[in-house]
């Protein structure tokens, strides 16, 4: 098994070669919450779980734009609407398109989206509306996926990722560790993302939520998290590795990992019941934020700082 301290020199070399010391600030709004018909065992928003998560339909356009403008004014580079459910469709998808168009017209912040298992034609329309990046996790290995979800397949997720890439979008895709998978599953997930050519890889550590099917699982140790993320960095040296949910399990809230070439995906997640975490890493020694600019794609090695706003 990898020893974290023995990995540091190699990780620092990879950072210097591919990542540099830049910070990319990304923010997201939880655009639709709860009532999801999928049965992902980790998710607080699945209707089959009793978690007490707040539920609401697609947010009003003016509310979303207000969030985006506030984050743009605060210096964020990107803004994404994230919605619960297997796939955003119908009237709510049209509302999302109208909102992206309005943001593209009135703001300069780059636009990302996370709307589930949408079709290629929907992805094309998102791109035409101004969205440049699509987030869609594979969650775990292909072998272990049926143990986590049975209402859709691993292949469904891969199909969506490839469709987004075919439409010229940058894809952000990773998963969750600590769901009962093996180390082999983690290696397989890392190699699968490499084969897909994923440029941005968020790695989340399960924070088991009461009322979900995985509520009984204990959190991973900080050492296991660091070992896992190191594996992903070595297998995907040019990718943007983002440390997401569960970083508070690490020393100094993940700042140590940050200074060892691991990127941070900052904030609350749609499957989580956590709170907005606004503690920043922009002042970490040796780092500097990128200037906000239009047209930013998934530049390698940038930090993503995320805050989810809920209604």
Helices and strands as residue ranges (DSSP letters): H 4-14, I 15-19, E 22-32, H 61-73, E 78-83, H 90-106, E 110-114, H 120-128, E 131-135, G 145-147, H 154-166, E 170-172, E 175-177, H 183-196, E 200-205, H 222-235, E 240-243, G 247-249, G 251-254, H 255-258, E 263-264, E 288-289, E 303-305, E 308-309
